[in-house]
């Protein structure tokens, strides 16, 4: 399953409206960019994300998709925790 299709299920979207799909795709790309540039995670294949990186991307997408402030805070805590783990992991961090 393509990452965009998975991301649509994460946010419970079934439409193929290009504007919505583009926005979800942009969130996926932003999450990956944040991980690779601020947590020094090695570049990853967008379509073959390791499970822990996929979970971080999912948390990021869900956080920025929701309008519920409490839900957003919950997902951002999850994302930040995963990002911190990835940043210190010798398996994923390019500086270790």
N, C-alpha and C positions, 0 to 999 in steps of 0.2 A: 504494500500500500504506500502510495506517495505521501511524503510528509505533509503536504497541504491537505490531503484527504484526512489524515490522522488529526491534524490541527483543527479541521472543521468539526470532527467528532468531539474533540476536547472542549470546544466552546458551544457545542450542540447546535451547529448550523448545518442545514441541508441544502441551502440554495447554491446555485452556481453563478449567481450574480457576480459579474467581473469585479465590481467595486469592492464587494465584501470579500471575495476571494483574494484580491490584491491586498486588502488591509490585513488579512490573516497572514498572508505570505510575508508581508512587510514585518509583522511582529515576529515571525519565525526567524527571518533574516536578522532582525535587530537583536534577538536573544543570542544567536550564534555569534554575531559581531561583538556583542558585549562580552561573551565568554572568551573569545579569542583575543580580544584587545585589552581587556581590563583584568582578566584572570590568567592571562598567558597560556591559554589552552591551545594546543596544536590545532591547525586548521582541520576541519572535519568535513566529510562528505555529507551534505545536507540530507541526502536520501538514505544514508546508512549510519545514523547516529548511534553511538554506544548507548545502552539503556540509561546510564546515569546522566548523560548529556541530554538525551531525549526528555528525561524527567525534568531537568532544569528548564529546557526550552518550553515544555508543556506548562510549567508553573509560571514562566514569564508571560506566555501567550494568555493564559487564563487570567493573570493579574491585570494585564492591560486591556483585556476584552470586557471584563465585568464593570458594571457601574456601581456595584455594591462596595462601599468603602471597607467594610469588615472583611469581605471576601478578598478584596485586593490586598489588604494588609496580610492576610493569611498566606496567600500565594507568594507574596514578595518575601516573606520570612522563609518559606520553603526554598524559593529561588536563591536567596542570599546564602542560605546554609549549604545548598548544593554547590553553589559557585565557590564558596570558601573551601569546601572539600576538594573540588577539582583543582583549585589554585595551589593546593599543597600536595596534591597527588603526583607521585613520580611517574605514574602511568599516563597522565594527561597533561601535566604542566611542562612546557618546553624549557623552562629554566631550571628544573630539578635534575 
